[in-house]
Amino acid sequence: VMEEKIAAAKMQSKMRTIRSLQEAGEFDLIVSMLCIHHVKDCALQLKELSSLLRPSGRLVIVDFEATENARIFHKESERKGDHYE
């Protein structure tokens, strides 16, 4: 969904300038805002993000709790699957 919205807004993602986050180096802070509920394997994703942090780095996650009502925050056209419910 993010890639589609960036293209629709005629913007460019800086993530396209590197092939992977690992190439960017280590981070002091990684913030995930309302994304993790779209990931099928949350534990793996969090492990991968944590591996990119410097020893004193922080990982901040802000997201929905998986409930029956999670879908009301997405337009029908933006729904890509049921895995986050």
Sine and cosine of phi, psi and omega as CSV:
sin_phi,cos_phi,sin_psi,cos_psi,sin_omega,cos_omega
0.00,0.00,-0.66,0.75,-0.02,-1.00
-0.86,0.52,-0.74,0.67,-0.01,-1.00
-0.86,0.51,-0.66,0.75,0.00,-1.00
-0.90,0.43,-0.67,0.74,0.00,-1.00
-0.93,0.37,-0.61,0.79,0.04,-1.00
-0.89,0.45,-0.72,0.70,0.02,-1.00
-0.90,0.44,-0.69,0.73,-0.02,-1.00
-0.89,0.46,-0.54,0.84,0.01,-1.00
-1.00,0.08,0.05,1.00,-0.02,-1.00
0.83,0.56,0.67,0.74,0.03,-1.00
-0.93,-0.38,0.14,-0.99,0.07,-1.00
-0.86,-0.51,0.62,-0.79,0.06,-1.00
-1.00,-0.02,0.76,-0.66,0.06,-1.00
-0.92,0.39,-0.33,0.94,0.01,-1.00
-0.90,0.43,-0.35,0.94,0.01,-1.00
-0.96,0.27,-0.21,0.98,-0.02,-1.00
-0.99,0.14,-0.21,0.98,0.07,-1.00
-0.80,-0.60,0.42,-0.91,-0.02,-1.00
-0.99,0.12,-0.44,0.90,0.01,-1.00
-0.42,-0.91,0.35,-0.94,0.05,-1.00
-0.89,0.45,-0.52,0.85,0.01,-1.00
-0.86,0.51,-0.55,0.83,0.02,-1.00
-0.93,0.37,-0.39,0.92,-0.02,-1.00
-0.97,0.24,-0.28,0.96,-0.01,-1.00
0.99,-0.14,-0.34,-0.94,-0.01,-1.00
-1.00,-0.06,0.43,-0.90,-0.06,-1.00
-0.88,-0.48,0.55,-0.83,0.13,-0.99
-0.99,0.16,-0.53,0.85,-0.07,-1.00
-0.54,-0.84,0.74,-0.67,0.15,-0.99
-0.83,-0.56,0.80,-0.60,0.01,-1.00
-0.88,-0.47,0.78,-0.63,0.07,-1.00
-0.89,-0.46,0.91,-0.42,-0.02,-1.00
-0.94,-0.33,0.94,-0.35,0.12,-0.99
0.82,0.57,0.67,0.74,0.00,-1.00
-0.89,-0.47,-0.63,0.78,-0.17,-0.99
-0.86,0.51,-0.49,0.87,-0.01,-1.00
-0.92,0.39,-0.16,0.99,0.06,-1.00
-1.00,-0.05,-0.10,0.99,-0.08,-1.00
-1.00,-0.06,0.76,-0.65,-0.02,-1.00
-0.94,0.34,-0.66,0.75,-0.03,-1.00
-0.92,-0.40,0.99,0.14,-0.07,-1.00
-0.87,0.50,-0.67,0.74,-0.03,-1.00
-0.87,0.50,-0.69,0.72,0.01,-1.00
-0.91,0.42,-0.69,0.73,0.00,-1.00
-0.88,0.48,-0.70,0.71,0.01,-1.00
-0.91,0.41,-0.61,0.80,0.05,-1.00
-0.89,0.45,-0.69,0.72,0.00,-1.00
-0.91,0.42,-0.69,0.72,0.03,-1.00
-0.89,0.46,-0.68,0.73,0.01,-1.00
-0.88,0.48,-0.56,0.83,-0.02,-1.00
-0.93,0.37,-0.27,0.96,0.00,-1.00
-1.00,-0.01,-0.09,1.00,-0.04,-1.00
-0.99,0.11,0.56,-0.83,0.18,-0.98
-0.92,0.40,0.28,-0.96,-0.03,-1.00
-0.79,0.62,-0.58,0.81,0.00,-1.00
-0.98,-0.19,0.23,0.97,-0.05,-1.00
-0.95,0.32,0.27,-0.96,-0.03,-1.00
-0.81,-0.58,0.62,-0.78,0.11,-0.99
-0.91,-0.41,0.88,-0.48,-0.04,-1.00
-0.92,-0.39,0.84,-0.54,-0.01,-1.00
-0.89,-0.46,0.81,-0.58,0.10,-0.99
-0.82,-0.57,0.86,-0.50,-0.08,-1.00
-0.37,-0.93,0.05,-1.00,0.05,-1.00
-0.99,0.14,0.47,-0.88,0.22,-0.98
-0.99,0.13,0.65,-0.76,0.00,-1.00
-0.93,0.38,0.94,-0.33,0.03,-1.00
-0.69,-0.73,0.15,-0.99,0.04,-1.00
-0.87,0.48,-0.45,0.89,-0.07,-1.00
-1.00,-0.04,0.11,0.99,-0.06,-1.00
-0.84,0.54,-0.57,0.82,-0.04,-1.00
-0.92,0.39,-0.36,0.93,-0.07,-1.00
-0.91,0.42,-0.23,0.97,0.00,-1.00
-1.00,0.02,0.02,1.00,0.02,-1.00
-0.82,-0.57,0.66,-0.76,0.12,-0.99
-0.92,0.39,0.48,-0.88,0.01,-1.00
-0.79,0.61,-0.65,0.76,-0.04,-1.00
-0.93,0.37,-0.28,0.96,-0.03,-1.00
-0.99,-0.15,-0.06,1.00,-0.05,-1.00
-0.98,0.21,0.85,-0.52,-0.06,-1.00
-0.95,-0.32,-0.02,1.00,-0.02,-1.00
0.24,-0.97,0.08,-1.00,-0.06,-1.00
-0.97,-0.23,-0.06,1.00,-0.16,-0.99
-0.89,0.45,-0.38,0.93,-0.04,-1.00
-1.00,0.00,0.05,1.00,0.06,-1.00
-0.99,-0.10,0.00,0.00,0.00,0.00
